[in-house]
Amino acid sequence: RGPQTRSEVRTRAARLLPGDNPDSIEAALEALIGRRPAPAATPLPRRLGQKEVRYAQTLGGEVVEVMDDVSVQIPPAAIADRIAELEKAMDELRSEVADLRAQFAVFKKQFE
């Protein structure tokens, strides 16, 4: 299922743990994270657009996070280049509109 939030773990593991106590889920997660010699779960850093920390199992070795389309970040330099490109296009469009307005005014005067 991939990395999950504490709430998702609680929902999926509720029938495995006694009672409906959120503290038992917390304790189970902490036990998995603190397991020695190697932890069975690890918290992942919160990603852009995500409200909660997610936890991944580490039984198969190191966790390799798969980036999805939503979390792909565009480098600031690329954003700056794109903004400059769009501003240049806007300036060209404004210039074209001004030229068209001037041409239309000349055209319109022919009929007055």
C-alpha positions as CSV (number, residue, x, y, z in Angstrom):
1,R,0.0,0.0,0.0
2,G,3.0,2.3,0.3
3,P,3.5,5.0,2.9
4,Q,0.5,5.7,5.1
5,T,-0.5,8.3,7.7
6,R,-1.2,7.4,11.3
7,S,-4.9,7.6,10.5
8,E,-4.6,5.2,7.6
9,V,-2.6,2.8,9.7
10,R,-5.3,3.1,12.5
11,T,-8.0,2.4,9.9
12,R,-6.3,-0.7,8.4
13,A,-5.0,-2.1,11.7
14,A,-8.0,-1.5,13.9
15,R,-9.2,-5.1,13.8
16,L,-5.7,-6.4,14.7
17,L,-5.3,-4.4,17.9
18,P,-7.5,-4.7,21.0
19,G,-10.1,-2.0,21.5
20,D,-10.7,1.1,19.6
21,N,-7.9,3.0,21.4
22,P,-5.9,5.4,19.2
23,D,-3.1,5.2,21.8
24,S,-2.6,1.5,21.0
25,I,-2.0,2.4,17.4
26,E,0.5,5.1,18.4
27,A,2.3,2.6,20.7
28,A,2.4,0.0,18.0
29,L,3.9,2.5,15.5
30,E,6.4,3.7,18.0
31,A,7.4,0.1,18.8
32,L,7.9,-0.6,15.0
33,I,10.0,2.5,14.6
34,G,12.1,1.8,17.7
35,R,12.6,-1.9,17.0
36,R,16.2,-3.1,17.3
37,P,18.5,-4.1,15.6
38,A,16.6,-2.7,12.6
39,P,13.4,-0.7,12.7
40,A,10.4,-2.2,11.0
41,A,8.9,1.2,10.1
42,T,10.2,4.7,9.5
43,P,8.6,8.1,9.3
44,L,9.0,9.9,6.0
45,P,9.5,13.6,5.8
46,R,6.3,15.5,5.0
47,R,6.1,16.3,1.3
48,L,4.8,19.4,-0.4
49,G,1.0,19.5,-0.3
50,Q,0.7,16.8,2.4
51,K,-0.7,17.7,5.8
52,E,0.6,14.6,7.7
53,V,3.8,12.6,8.1
54,R,3.6,9.2,6.4
55,Y,5.1,6.0,7.6
56,A,6.7,3.3,5.5
57,Q,7.6,-0.3,6.4
58,T,11.3,-1.1,6.2
59,L,11.2,-4.9,6.2
60,G,12.4,-5.1,2.6
61,G,15.3,-2.8,3.2
62,E,15.7,0.9,2.7
63,V,12.6,2.8,1.7
64,V,12.7,4.2,-1.8
65,E,10.1,6.9,-2.2
66,V,8.4,7.0,-5.5
67,M,7.7,10.5,-6.6
68,D,4.2,11.0,-8.0
69,D,3.3,13.8,-10.5
70,V,1.8,15.9,-7.8
71,S,4.9,16.1,-5.7
72,V,7.4,16.8,-8.5
73,Q,9.0,20.2,-7.8
74,I,10.1,22.5,-10.5
75,P,13.5,24.1,-9.9
76,P,13.3,27.8,-9.1
77,A,15.6,28.6,-12.0
78,A,13.1,27.0,-14.4
79,I,10.2,28.9,-12.8
80,A,12.1,32.2,-13.3
81,D,12.9,31.3,-16.9
82,R,9.2,30.5,-17.5
83,I,8.1,33.7,-15.9
84,A,10.5,35.7,-18.0
85,E,9.3,33.9,-21.1
86,L,5.6,34.6,-20.3
87,E,6.3,38.3,-19.5
88,K,8.0,38.7,-22.9
89,A,5.0,37.0,-24.6
90,M,2.7,39.4,-22.7
91,D,4.7,42.4,-23.9
92,E,4.5,41.2,-27.5
93,L,0.8,40.7,-27.2
94,R,0.3,44.2,-25.7
95,S,2.3,45.7,-28.5
96,E,0.2,43.8,-31.1
97,V,-3.0,44.9,-29.5
98,A,-1.8,48.5,-29.5
99,D,-0.9,48.3,-33.2
100,L,-4.3,46.7,-34.1
101,R,-6.1,49.5,-32.2
102,A,-4.2,52.1,-34.1
103,Q,-4.9,50.4,-37.4
104,F,-8.6,50.1,-36.6
105,A,-8.8,53.8,-35.7
106,V,-7.3,54.7,-39.1
107,F,-9.7,52.2,-40.8
108,K,-12.7,53.7,-38.9
109,K,-11.8,57.3,-39.9
110,Q,-12.3,56.3,-43.5
111,F,-16.0,56.0,-42.9
112,E,-16.7,59.1,-40.8
